[in-house]
């Protein structure tokens, strides 16, 4: 374990408005949400009803937010929700959601209503960031009266649908920048001391400790191991500081922590994590791992008569 001092702020003191503005001024657009994501969404208009559920109106930037709704929704069928890009920098989450939409969503819509929000945080996608412009982490902000517009707009949309959610898979990555940038920045923002964790080399899931589903998590892991390797525990028997529940699975308290996976009442939820910086994988393989995770979860539901 190592500690690292962040260049913004005073050690031991939480950030105020000035420090957050200083952080924001250092951020730069590095890729295009409109070119990379919206163009792909627009190509799916024959397979989906594409709905704009809101827009992020940030200084100098306005981002429309889209959700893909597979055609012929039936209120008597269970609904599955797939979210990507809650942390915008986690690339395969966005493109894994889009790849599933392009190749597999129509097939599974025979049994399920399929909703896909492929890029919840487009400013984070463009600036390759975990936070939004106000230094708020969306994946700690899925809660009532959310301080993050990324979360509040999606929560409001979902609440208006009155759907019976059976599964929600939230697609994420764990990257080397967690240690080099994001955890040091978090500690600086909070006025605490950062201690880096061991970045797990491979795929793992974060199940919801508030409603654990070990067999479902195992089905996701088994589907993904056909595509890429599963993360082993560290020398303390943990993954990112959490005890390993079974191979490649840890637990967080979804709703208590304001995680995206705790947003609905779906009984089957998980957060996926791939490691794109591994020498054993590639960007394409990471995307395929995300697709496999979604399909593994859906196949579990079908196998157990939950459609």
N, C-alpha and C positions, 0 to 999 in steps of 0.2 A: 504494500500500500504506500502511496505517495501523496503528499499534499502540494498544492500549487496556488500561488497568490494571483488573483485576477487584477489586470491593470486599471480597472475602474473602481472607484470608491475607496473608503477608508476601512482597513481591517477592523472587524468587530462591530461595524455600524451598518445597518441596513441602508439600501439605496433610497434616496428621495427623488423628487422630480428631476433635479439637475443631473444626477447620475444616470437615470433612465433615459434622459434626453441625450446624454453623452454616448450611451450605448447605441441608441437608435441612429445617431449620426454616423456611426461606424459601419452600419449595414449597407450593403450594395446589392442591387439586382444582378443576379448571376445566370438566370435562365428565365424562360417565358412560360407562364401558366397558360396563356392564350395559345401559343404555338404548340406546346407539348401536351396539353390536357384538353383544352376546350375544342381544339380541332378534332381530337379523337371522339369526344362526346358528341359533336355534331354529326359524325359519321354513323352514329348508332340510332338515328331517328326512326329507322324502319323497325328496329327491334324493341325500342323503348319509347314510352312517353317521357320526354325530357322536361323536367320542371325546374324553374329557377325558384329556389326557396328563400332567397334574400340576396343581399349584396353587402360587401364590406367596404364602407366608405372611409378610407384612410387618406390623410393628407397626401396629395399628389397621386394617389392610387385608388381605383375603384375596381373591385373584383366581384363579378356575379358568381353566385354559388348554385351548383346544379346537383340534382339527384335524378338517377335513372330509375324509372318505374316500369318494370316489365309489363307488357301489354296484358289485357284481360285479367285484371285483379279480381279476385273472388273473395268477398269478406268471410266466407266459410272456410277458406284455406289458411293454414299458418303462414306467417310472414317471416322472411329472413332478411336481415339487414347486414350489409357489408360496408364498412367505412375504411377509407384510406386517407393518408395525408393529414391526419390530426396533428402530427408533427410534420410540418411541410418538408423538412430536409430528408425524411425517410423515403427515398425515391421508390423503392420496390413496392411500398404500400400503395402508392398512387397508381403505378403502372400494373401492379398485380390486380387491383380492383378493376382497372380498365380491361386487362387481358381476360379476366373471368367474364366480364360483361360481353366482350366480343365473341368469345368462343363457347361459353358454357351456360350462360344465364337462361337462354331460350329453352334449353333442354330441361333444366330444373324447374322452370316455371310451369311445367305440367303438374307439379305437386305443391309448389310453394309460390306465394307472392314474393317477388324478389325486388328489393330496394337497394340501390348502390349509390353511396355518396363518395365518389372517387378521390376528391381533394377538398377536405374540410378547411384547410389552412393555406390558401393560395399565396398569401404574402410570404409565409414561411417557406413554401415551395420555391418561390422566386429568389428569395434571399438566402436559401439553404439554412433555415433557422428552426429551432425548437419552439421559440416564443412567438407571440405576435408583436406588433410595433410598440405595445405598451409594456413589454417585458413580462407578459402573462403567459403561462404555460397552458395551452388549451386542454391538455390531457391531465390537468388537475382542476379543471373548471367546469365539468359537466355536473352542475348543481343548480338549484333554484337561484334565480336572480344572478346568473353567471356574469362575472366581470368580463368575460371574453365573448365578443360578438360571434366568433366562429362557433361557439358552443350554444349560445342562446338562440341563434337562428335555427340551428338543427333541432334543438330540443323543442322549440315551438312548432316546427313543421311536423315532427314525429307525433307530438301530442294531438295535433289536429286530425291525424289520420284515423284514429280509433281502430287500430289493427291489433291482431293477436300475434305478438312476436314470439317465435319459438327459438330463434337463434340469432345471435349477433357476433360477427367476427370483425375485429378491429385490427387492421394490418399495419405493423410497425417494423422498425429496424433498431438494432443496437450497434452503434458505430464507434470507431476509435475516437471520434470527436466528442463522444460523451465524456471522456477523460480529459481531452486536450482543450475543450471549449465549454461544453454545456454544464457540466458539474461544477467547474470552477466559477462560472458565471452565476449559477444558482447560489452557491455559497456566498459570493460577494453580494448579490442582491439581498440575501437574507441576513448578512452580517455574521455568518458562521464560518467555521473552518472546513475547507473541503478535504475529503479523503477519497481518493480515486478507488474504484472497484476494478476487479479483474474483468476485462471484456470477454464474455464467453464466445468461443470459436464454434459457431454453428447455430442451428435453429433451435428455438425453444418457445414455449407458450407460457402466458401468464393467465392462469385460471382465476376465477372469482372465489375468494375464500368465504364470501357471504353465502354462496350456493355452489359448493364444489361438485364437479361432474367428472370424476376420474376416468371413466370409460370413454366419455366423449373426448377428453383431452388426449387419451391414448390413441383414439382413432385418428385425430389430427396429426399427431406425431408419426404414426405408422404410415400415413399417406405421404407425409413430407420426406420421410427417410428414403423413399424411392427416388427422390429428386436431389436431395442434398443431405449433408451430415447433421446429426443432432448434437447439440452442445453438451459437453460433459460438465459435471460440477467442478468447482475450483478445489483447492487443497483443504478448504474448510467445509466441503460438502455443500456449497451454496452456489447459486447463480445470481448475479448482481445483488449480493447480500441477503438473499432470501433462501430459506431451506428448500431443498429439492424434494418435491412430493412424490415424484416418480420420474423416470427418465425423461429429461427435457421439459419438465413442468414445474413451475413455481406458482405461488398464490399471492395475490394482492387483494385488498378489500376494495372492490370496484366502486360501489356507490359512496362509501365513506371517504375515499380519496378523490372523488370527483373525476374518475376515469371514464373515458368514452364507453368502455364495455359495461359500465353500470347504468347507462342512460335509460335502457328499457327494462321491462320486467321479463325479458326472455329467460327461460330456464337454462338454455345452453349458450354460454358466452365464453369467448377467449380473446386474448390479445396475442397476436403472433409477433415473433421477433426473429429476424434473420440478421446475419453478420456479413454485410457486403465487403468488409475490409479483409476477410479471410483469404489467404493464398489458395485455399481449396475450392473457391467458388468464383462466380462471375456475376455481373449485373443481370444477365439473362437468367441464370440459374436462380438468383434470388427472386425474380419475378415469378418463375415457375414454381418455386417453393410456396409463395403466397397463394397462387392458384390452387396448388395441391392441398393446401390447408383448408381453403374454403370447400373444395370438393370433398375432402375427407370428412369434414363436419356434416355436410349434406348427405353423404352416403351413410353415415352413422344414423342420421334421423330416418332415412328411408329403410335401412336394415331393421330398425327397431319399431317400424310402423308408426312413426311420429308425423307422417304427412297426411 
